[in-house]
């Protein structure tokens, strides 16, 4: 019966795991059990926070638009309502960017939307 040499697959698996935990602090990067647990947790947080990030950015854009709209004597909700009535389709990301970098352009958008 031929001799079976073991360890290749498990070594490959460990190497892959330790490559993913590179940069972790302490034993979390090079002790198998700690690395496995911390990697699972890290991947979980990464998955969750990719979705949270979208919410947070939308919230930020709305806050910026509201601040700029109030400088033009209108609330956020009235501005968005007026824009939808006039079929002005600018998403919140671009609108907040305009509000920050081009206040006059934002003022024109408000003027066009409110004239309805």
C-alpha positions in Angstrom: 0.0 0.0 0.0 1.4 3.4 -1.0 2.4 5.9 1.7 -0.1 8.8 2.1 1.5 12.2 2.8 -1.1 14.6 4.4 -1.2 18.2 5.2 -1.2 19.8 1.7 -4.9 20.8 1.7 -5.0 21.9 5.4 -1.8 23.9 4.9 -3.3 25.6 1.8 -6.4 26.4 3.8 -4.4 27.9 6.7 -2.3 29.9 4.3 -5.4 31.4 2.7 -6.8 32.2 6.1 -3.6 33.9 7.4 -3.3 35.8 4.2 -6.8 37.3 4.8 -6.0 38.1 8.4 -2.8 40.0 7.6 -2.9 43.3 9.4 -4.9 42.1 12.3 -3.3 42.7 15.7 -1.8 40.2 18.1 -2.7 36.5 17.8 -5.7 37.3 15.7 -3.4 37.2 12.7 -1.4 34.0 13.3 -3.2 31.7 15.7 -5.6 29.5 13.9 -8.7 29.6 16.2 -8.4 33.3 16.9 -7.8 34.1 13.2 -10.8 32.0 12.1 -13.1 33.7 14.6 -11.9 37.2 13.9 -12.0 36.8 10.2 -15.6 35.5 10.4 -16.5 38.5 12.4 -14.7 40.9 10.1 -16.4 39.5 7.0 -19.8 39.8 8.8 -19.1 43.5 9.6 -17.9 44.1 6.1 -21.1 42.6 4.6 -23.3 44.6 7.0 -21.5 47.9 6.6 -21.6 47.8 2.8 -25.4 48.2 3.1 -25.2 50.7 6.0 -22.8 52.9 3.9 -25.5 53.4 1.3 -28.0 54.6 4.0 -25.4 56.9 5.7 -24.5 58.6 2.4 -28.1 59.2 1.4 -28.6 60.7 4.9 -25.6 63.0 4.4 -26.8 64.1 0.9 -30.3 64.9 2.3 -28.8 67.0 5.2 -26.6 69.0 2.8 -29.5 69.6 0.4 -31.7 70.7 3.3 -29.1 73.1 4.5 -28.6 74.7 1.1 -32.4 74.8 0.5 -33.0 76.6 3.7 -30.5 79.2 2.6 -32.8 79.7 -0.3 -35.9 80.0 2.0 -37.4 76.6 1.2 -37.4 73.3 3.1 -36.0 70.1 1.7 -39.4 68.3 1.4 -40.9 71.3 -0.5 -37.9 71.5 -2.8 -38.0 67.8 -3.7 -41.8 67.9 -4.1 -41.5 70.9 -6.4 -38.7 69.2 -8.4 -40.8 66.1 -8.9 -43.8 68.2 -10.1 -41.5 69.9 -12.7 -40.0 66.6 -13.7 -36.5 67.8 -12.7 -34.7 64.4 -12.2 -31.5 65.1 -10.4 -30.5 62.5 -7.8 -29.6 63.5 -4.3 -25.9 62.8 -4.7 -25.5 65.2 -7.6 -27.9 67.8 -6.1 -25.8 67.9 -2.8 -22.6 68.2 -4.9 -24.1 71.2 -6.8 -25.3 72.7 -3.5 -21.7 72.6 -2.1 -19.6 73.5 -5.2 -22.0 75.7 -7.2 -24.4 77.6 -4.9 -25.6 79.8 -7.8 -26.5 76.8 -9.8 -28.4 75.3 -6.9 -30.2 78.6 -6.5 -31.2 78.4 -10.2 -32.5 74.9 -9.7 -34.5 76.1 -6.7 -35.9 79.0 -8.7 -37.0 76.8 -11.6 -38.5 74.2 -9.3 -40.5 76.8 -7.2 -41.9 78.6 -10.2 -44.3 75.7 -10.7 
